[in-house]
Amino acid sequence: MIIITDHAREEMEDEGITEEEVHHCLEHGDLKIEMPVDGEMRYGKKVDCIDKTIMVIYAYREGTTRVITAHTVRRKHDR
């Protein structure tokens, strides 16, 4: 089961990220972050979509994935 928090939904709306893109990232994204926060392990996956790259931060507990936030990755330009 996947639960998307209210905060994540607000960020998704602001960033133009669809729920389908979040699910795609969770299934096919590359794991980039593993970090304990407030006693729970949080993970971050990144995936390239058609017109953007997204990062999804989530926690997994007792068979449930809780999406904490999702945002687009802004690439740094070479100078």
VMD Tcl script that draws the C-alpha trace (Angstrom):
set ca {
  {0.00 0.00 0.00}
  {1.22 3.50 -0.83}
  {0.07 6.53 1.16}
  {0.85 10.03 -0.08}
  {0.93 12.61 2.71}
  {-0.81 15.98 2.42}
  {2.60 17.66 2.36}
  {3.71 15.46 -0.54}
  {0.51 16.22 -2.44}
  {1.06 19.97 -2.02}
  {4.64 19.66 -3.27}
  {3.52 17.47 -6.18}
  {0.96 20.08 -7.20}
  {3.50 22.92 -6.91}
  {6.10 20.97 -8.92}
  {3.72 19.54 -11.53}
  {4.36 15.92 -10.51}
  {1.62 13.37 -11.07}
  {0.74 10.46 -8.83}
  {1.67 8.15 -11.73}
  {5.15 9.69 -11.82}
  {5.54 9.11 -8.08}
  {4.55 5.45 -8.49}
  {6.96 5.13 -11.44}
  {9.76 6.58 -9.32}
  {9.05 4.21 -6.45}
  {9.09 1.21 -8.81}
  {11.93 2.16 -11.15}
  {13.92 4.96 -9.52}
  {17.51 4.71 -8.34}
  {17.94 4.68 -4.57}
  {19.96 7.79 -3.69}
  {19.26 8.38 0.02}
  {19.03 6.16 3.11}
  {18.92 8.15 6.31}
  {17.37 7.75 9.76}
  {15.11 10.68 10.70}
  {13.31 10.81 14.05}
  {13.71 7.10 14.61}
  {12.51 5.94 11.18}
  {14.52 5.12 8.08}
  {13.79 7.40 5.14}
  {14.69 6.71 1.56}
  {15.00 8.84 -1.54}
  {14.65 7.60 -5.09}
  {15.34 9.57 -8.26}
  {14.08 8.90 -11.77}
  {14.17 10.68 -15.11}
  {10.72 11.28 -16.56}
  {9.93 12.58 -20.03}
  {10.34 16.27 -19.22}
  {11.87 16.33 -15.73}
  {13.79 14.43 -13.09}
  {11.98 13.77 -9.83}
  {13.02 12.75 -6.33}
  {10.62 10.98 -3.99}
  {11.34 10.79 -0.26}
  {9.50 8.03 1.56}
  {9.43 5.73 4.58}
  {8.49 2.05 4.60}
  {6.89 0.35 7.58}
  {4.78 -2.77 8.02}
  {4.02 -3.18 4.32}
  {3.12 0.45 3.76}
  {5.10 3.03 1.80}
  {4.45 6.57 3.06}
  {5.48 9.25 0.58}
  {6.78 12.20 2.59}
  {7.60 14.57 -0.25}
  {8.30 14.70 -3.97}
  {10.07 17.38 -5.95}
  {11.79 18.03 -9.25}
  {15.57 17.93 -9.33}
  {17.07 21.11 -10.61}
  {20.28 20.37 -12.39}
  {23.35 22.46 -11.71}
  {24.74 24.02 -14.85}
  {28.44 23.86 -15.60}
  {30.11 27.23 -15.42}
}
mol new
graphics top color blue
foreach p $ca { graphics top sphere $p radius 0.5 }
foreach p [lrange $ca 0 end-1] q [lrange $ca 1 end] { graphics top cylinder $p $q radius 0.2 }
display resetview
